[in-house]
């Protein structure tokens, strides 16, 4: 049972990635098969590119700090790894991390710092040296 959740998460992630790749291949094949004009094809293919989220590092940093604080709080309370309450504390710490990340992102957005507009797509960042 303990390995079931991580196993399902890993398999589910790989399945989602494979399905996304298959969908993109179907779109490209239909463009080729239907002989769509280049302007329309560029528009369709442009929607397939994903934009990078500039706050990803902030979000996961806050979550990991919250996870660490939850673990420390659980240990200070004398909880063992096998205790259910330790896992609740870890989940609470992760929730606090996500909440802090959300608040910081909203404040940055209110200040007018919108790096999403200028952020390159993954394909563009790979092409640039």
C-alpha positions in Angstrom: 0.0 0.0 0.0 2.8 2.4 0.8 4.2 2.0 -2.7 0.9 2.3 -4.4 0.5 6.1 -4.3 3.9 6.9 -5.7 3.6 4.2 -8.3 0.3 5.6 -9.5 1.7 9.1 -9.5 4.6 8.1 -11.7 2.6 6.0 -14.1 0.0 8.7 -14.3 2.6 11.4 -15.1 4.2 9.3 -17.8 0.7 8.5 -19.3 -0.2 12.2 -19.4 3.1 13.1 -21.1 2.7 10.3 -23.7 -0.9 11.4 -24.4 0.2 15.0 -25.0 2.9 13.8 -27.4 0.3 11.7 -29.3 -2.1 14.6 -29.5 0.6 16.8 -30.9 1.5 14.2 -33.5 -2.1 13.8 -34.5 -2.4 17.6 -35.0 0.8 17.7 -37.2 -0.3 14.7 -39.2 -3.7 16.2 -39.8 -2.1 19.4 -41.0 0.1 17.5 -43.4 -2.8 15.3 -44.6 -5.3 18.2 -45.1 -2.6 20.4 -46.8 -3.5 23.4 -44.6 -2.0 26.7 -45.7 1.2 27.8 -43.8 -0.4 30.7 -42.0 -3.2 28.5 -40.5 -0.7 25.7 -39.7 1.6 28.2 -37.9 -1.4 29.3 -35.8 -2.3 25.7 -34.9 1.3 24.8 -34.1 1.8 28.0 -32.1 -1.0 26.9 -29.7 0.9 23.7 -29.0 3.9 25.5 -27.5 3.8 25.8 -23.8 4.9 29.0 -22.0 7.3 28.8 -19.1 6.0 29.8 -15.8 8.5 32.1 -14.2 7.2 31.3 -10.7 7.8 27.6 -10.7 11.0 27.8 -8.7 9.3 30.1 -6.2 6.3 27.8 -5.9 8.3 24.6 -5.3 10.8 26.4 -3.0 7.9 27.6 -0.8 6.4 24.1 -0.8 9.7 22.4 0.1 10.2 25.0 2.9 6.7 24.3 4.1 7.4 20.6 4.0 10.5 21.0 6.0 8.7 23.2 8.6 6.0 20.5 8.8 8.6 17.8 9.4 10.3 19.9 12.1 7.0 20.7 13.8 6.1 17.0 13.7 9.5 16.0 15.2 9.2 18.7 17.9 5.8 17.3 18.8 7.5 13.9 19.2 5.8 12.2 16.3 7.4 9.2 14.6 7.5 8.5 10.8 4.9 5.9 11.2 2.4 8.2 13.0 -0.5 9.5 10.9 -0.2 12.9 12.5 3.3 13.4 11.1 1.9 13.0 7.6 -0.8 15.5 8.4 1.8 18.0 9.6 3.7 17.5 6.3 0.6 18.0 4.3 -0.2 21.2 6.3 3.3 22.5 5.7 3.0 21.9 2.0 -0.4 23.7 2.0 1.2 26.6 3.8 4.0 26.6 1.2 1.5 26.8 -1.7 -0.4 29.5 0.1 2.7 31.6 0.6 3.7 31.1 -3.1 0.3 32.2 -4.2 0.4 35.3 -2.1 3.8 36.3 -3.4 2.8 35.6 -7.0 -0.3 37.8 -6.6 1.7 40.6 -5.1 4.3 40.5 -7.9 1.4 40.5 -10.5 -0.2 43.5 -8.8 3.1 45.5 -9.0 3.0 45.1 -12.7 5.8 42.6 -13.0 4.5 40.2 -15.6 7.4 38.1 -16.8 4.9 35.7 -18.4 4.5 38.0 -21.4 8.2 38.2 -22.1 9.1 34.6 -21.0 10.3 32.5 -23.9 8.6 29.2 -24.7 10.5 26.0 -24.0 11.3 25.6 -27.6 12.7 29.2 -27.8 14.8 28.8 -24.7 16.3 25.6 -26.0 17.3 27.2 -29.3 19.0 30.1 -27.7 22.6 29.5 -26.6 
